[in-house]
Amino acid sequence: MGWTVLAGVVFVALGVFLFVRPDLLWNWTERWKSTQAEAPSDLYVKSTKFGGVAFALLGVVISVLPFVVK
């Protein structure tokens, strides 16, 4: 049970990071691939924020599930 709560907290933290700072993730993972791009596209920002919300919700479910299925 402790591992699932810890995993849920990690998922929530990752989701919040993806939602709040998609530009930083782009700098770390995508910027080196382009010589002309200075910032992420609107589609990249929106899809990364959507993924962040999904990760955070999954983290909440993972954290709560052991207490519900007891």
Steps between C-alpha positions, in 0.01 A plus 500: 500500500784740577654453157179586322457818702861596424447426130184711508687792653771471232235496227326805646831687528591415141154604383522835678845557350373421150204733545694790650824489298450342156756745360773365728424144391523617138841656569629175648359260243420671170696821455821330388312343208423835336736774389227758438243452775526736796192382689262203499197509273152561637408138425801376699409717799133396494572129458764506774261675738231242415751224575583672829136502605469133401811407703374692804158334484662159460718575802195583711330177391814295573528658846135452597442157348667294777272658760188435292577139403605394849 
